[in-house]
Each structure stands twice: as structure tokens, then as C-alpha cells.
Amino acid sequence: MTTLRLRPEDPADAGPVRRVLAAAFARPDVTTPPEVVLVDELRGTDAWLPELAMIAEYGGEVVGYALLTRVRVRPDRGVDAPALAFGPVAVAPHRQRVGHGTAVVQAALDAATELGERLVVVLGDPAFYRRFGFGPAGDLGLTSPWAGLGEPWQALVLPPSTSEEGPPPRGEVLFPAPWSRV
């Protein structure tokens, strides 16, 4: 019986990850989907957190991917606070709708929680992300260049690692430069 294996990406996975992203985000009007370029460019930045680049592997084949990278939340006053941005999330077309996307997203969120992260933002389908606890980012006092898109701009507060932790940060979410080209 073949089982789904969830694990962090390693350097040898770059090619298979590119193929999954290219297939999942394929459009007739572009040769290389922007999501492929985004991941390639993020790998070379300080935003890249290798332990939060999660792979779903089925039968030895990379079939799913969920990426969390570092963003900053700039409050009205005070210092920037760390947070995470989800995306892209992709599943190879021939393995969609069988739970691989849900599994790889949950694995990434679990890894972020274990690392003591507190806040994740995403621009995505509210019906999909709601099942993980995401809700409107504006309700948490978070803005971004995508805040004007409404419901797809979402956030999730992860459980605190200690009881002494205060509330999650509020303010403008600042994305690394590669995000501006998506």
C-alpha cells in the first residue's frame, strides 16, 4: 500500500517542486507560471525557511508542496515582528482532490507551530483555508498590498509556545521583494 509521506524539501527536490508548481498553475498565456518564479527567487532570500518548505510525496513522487516564508509585520509604533506567509500551495493535477493539499498544508502549519511561530497570512481561497482556522486578516488588524482583495486576504494565529506570550502582531505585513512580482 502506498502512503503519503510529508517532509521538508531538500535541495534535490527543486526540480520536482518546479514541475508540480508548473503543472498546478499552468495557464495557456504563460510559459512559466509566476508561482514557479516566486519559489525560485524566494530560495535565495532571508525569507526562505527550509524547514517550512513542505513536500508531499506519494509513491516516491513529489505530488504536493506548501511553502511558508518569512514576512514582517510593521506596527504603527515599535519594531517589526516576524510572521509567515503561505504560498504557493500546489498539488500535481493527477493527485488533486484526494487530500494531499490538505495534508501538506497541515504539515507546514504543524511545523511552524513546533518552531514557535505565531502568525500566518495567506492570499487564497477562503473555503479551503477556513478549514485550518484562517479568517479575515483585517479582523486581526493586518494590512498588505492585497488587503483590498477582501475575503482571500486571511490570517491564522498559531498557538503560543508559552503562556506568557502576548497577542499576535498587528500592522502592515511586509513581503520580501519576490512577492511584488506575482
C-alpha positions in Angstrom: 0.0 0.0 0.0 1.4 3.4 -1.0 1.2 6.1 1.7 1.7 9.8 1.6 4.9 11.0 3.0 5.2 14.6 4.3 8.6 16.1 4.8 10.7 19.3 4.4 12.1 20.0 1.0 15.7 19.2 0.4 18.0 20.6 -2.4 17.4 17.6 -4.7 13.6 18.4 -4.7 13.9 21.8 -6.5 13.3 20.2 -10.0 10.3 18.1 -8.9 8.9 21.1 -7.0 9.2 23.2 -10.1 7.3 20.5 -12.1 4.4 20.3 -9.5 4.1 24.1 -9.4 4.2 24.4 -13.2 1.6 21.8 -13.7 -0.7 23.0 -10.9 -0.6 26.7 -12.0 -0.3 26.1 -15.8 -2.1 28.7 -18.0 -2.1 28.9 -21.7 -0.9 32.6 -21.7 2.4 32.0 -19.8 5.4 29.7 -20.3 6.4 29.7 -16.7 3.8 30.4 -14.1 4.7 33.2 -11.7 4.4 30.8 -8.7 7.4 28.8 -10.1 9.5 32.0 -10.4 8.4 33.1 -6.9 9.7 29.9 -5.2 12.9 30.0 -7.2 13.5 33.6 -6.2 12.5 33.2 -2.5 15.0 30.3 -2.1 17.8 32.9 -2.4 16.5 35.3 0.2 16.5 35.7 4.0 12.8 34.9 3.9 13.5 31.2 3.0 13.0 28.8 5.9 13.9 25.4 4.6 12.2 23.5 7.4 8.9 25.2 6.3 9.1 24.2 2.6 6.9 21.1 2.9 6.7 18.3 0.4 4.0 15.7 -0.1 5.5 12.6 -1.7 3.4 9.7 -3.0 5.0 6.5 -4.3 8.4 8.3 -4.4 7.0 11.1 -6.5 6.7 14.7 -5.3 3.0 15.4 -5.7 2.4 18.4 -3.4 4.0 21.4 -2.0 3.3 24.1 0.7 5.6 26.9 1.4 5.8 29.2 4.4 8.3 32.1 4.2 9.3 34.9 6.5 7.4 38.2 6.3 7.4 41.1 8.8 4.6 42.9 10.5 5.2 46.6 10.9 3.1 48.1 13.7 2.2 51.8 13.9 4.8 52.1 16.6 7.5 49.8 17.8 9.6 47.3 16.0 8.7 44.9 13.2 7.5 41.5 14.3 8.1 38.2 12.5 5.3 36.4 10.8 4.9 33.8 7.9 3.3 34.0 4.5 1.7 30.8 3.0 2.2 30.3 -0.7 2.3 28.9 -3.1 0.5 25.7 -2.2 0.2 23.2 -5.1 -0.8 19.6 -5.9 0.0 17.8 -9.1 -3.2 17.7 -11.2 -3.3 13.9 -11.3 -3.3 13.8 -7.4 -5.7 16.6 -6.7 -8.9 16.1 -4.7 -7.6 13.2 -2.7 -6.4 15.1 0.4 -2.8 15.7 -0.5 -3.3 19.5 -0.4 -4.9 19.4 3.0 -2.2 17.1 4.3 0.8 19.2 3.1 -0.8 22.4 4.4 -1.4 20.9 7.8 2.1 19.5 7.9 3.5 23.0 7.2 1.3 24.6 9.9 2.3 21.9 12.4 6.0 22.5 11.6 5.5 26.3 12.1 3.8 25.7 15.4 6.6 23.5 16.6 9.1 26.3 15.7 7.1 28.7 17.9 5.8 30.9 15.0 2.7 32.9 15.9 1.1 34.3 12.8 0.5 33.1 9.2 -1.0 35.2 6.4 -2.3 33.9 3.1 -4.0 35.2 -0.1 -6.1 32.2 -1.1 -9.5 30.5 -1.3 -11.4 31.2 1.9 -13.3 27.9 1.7 -10.1 25.9 1.6 -8.1 27.9 4.2 -11.1 28.3 6.6 -10.8 24.5 7.4 -7.4 25.2 9.0 -8.7 28.1 11.1 -7.9 31.1 8.8 -10.1 34.1 8.9 -10.2 37.6 7.6 -6.8 39.2 8.2 -8.4 42.7 8.6 -10.1 41.4 11.7 -6.6 40.9 13.2 -5.5 44.4 12.3 -3.4 43.3 9.4 -3.0 45.2 6.1 -1.0 44.4 3.0 -0.9 45.3 -0.7 -3.6 42.6 -1.1 -5.9 43.6 1.7 -8.2 45.3 -0.8 -9.0 41.9 -2.4 -11.3 41.2 0.6 -12.0 37.7 1.7 -8.9 36.0 0.2 -6.7 38.1 2.4 -6.6 35.8 5.5 -4.6 35.1 8.7 -4.2 32.4 11.3 -2.9 32.9 14.8 -0.9 29.8 15.8 -1.0 28.6 19.4 1.5 30.4 21.7 4.6 28.4 22.7 4.3 29.8 26.3 1.5 31.2 28.4 3.5 34.5 28.7 3.3 35.4 25.0 1.2 38.4 24.2 -1.2 38.8 21.3 0.0 38.4 17.7 1.3 41.4 15.9 -0.9 43.9 14.2 0.0 46.3 11.4 1.2 46.3 7.8 2.5 42.9 6.5 5.8 43.5 4.6 6.6 40.9 2.0 10.1 40.1 0.5 10.8 41.6 -2.9 9.9 38.4 -4.9 6.3 38.7 -3.9 6.0 42.1 -5.6 6.4 40.3 -9.0 3.5 37.9 -8.5 
